[in-house]
Amino acid sequence: MPSQVSHLRRDLENLKRNLLHVGKLALAEISKALEAYSKRDVNLAQEVADSDKLLDQKEVRVEEECLRIIALNQPVAQDLRYLISAIKINGLIENTGDTAVQISRRGAFLATRPPLPLELDIVPTGNRVVEMFDRALQAFVNLDELEAHQVIDMDSEVDAAYRANTNKLITLMEQQSDMVEVALQTMHLVRHLERAADRATDIAQQVLYILSGDIVRHRTV
C-alpha cells in the first residue's frame, strides 16, 4: 500500500497543477484587460469581468484542497510552509483577477472617451507586469530562488513607471480641466497595474519563504 509520504507527494503535485491553472487564468485576465485597454475594445473588457467568476470558483476549490491536505497529512517543515504559502498565493491570484477586472472597467470607460493628449508608458508597463506574474508562477512551480529574486527586483521598474505616469497625469489635470475625468480614470488604471505587480512580488516572496522559512516581505534593505 502507498505510504502516507507518497500520498502527500501525490497530493502536493496535484495541488501544484491546480494552483498553476488558477494562476494562468488570472494571467490571461490581466493580458486580456491590457489588450482591451490598448485596443479600446469594450467587448473584450467585458469578457474579463465574465471570466473572473470562473477564477473565483476555482480559487475556493484550491483553498479547500489545501486545507484537506493539511488535515489528512499533518505535514511539517517545508511541506507545511508549502501549503501555507499555497493558500496565500491562491488568495493573491484571486486578488490579481479582481485587479484585472478593475483594469478592464477603466479601459472600457476610457474607450468611450477621447484619447489623452500625451504619451504614457502604460502598455509596456502592463507587459512588464504580465511578465512578472508569469515568472512568479514559474518560480513557485519550480521553487526557483533566483527567479523569485528577479521578480522582486523587477517591481522597482514598475513602481518608477507608475510614478512617472502619475506625474504626467497630474500635470495634465492642472493644465486642462476638461481632461480631469479621463486623467483620473487613467490614473486608477495605472495604479491597478502597479498593484498587480505587487501581487507578483508577494508570490515571489512566498517562494522564498517556502525555501528558507524566512519571512521577507517586511525586511528592510
Summary of the structure (lengths in Angstrom):
residues: 221
radius of gyration: 19.4
end to end distance: 49.8
largest distance: 74.5
contacts: 750
relative contact order: 0.14
helix: 86%
strand: 0%
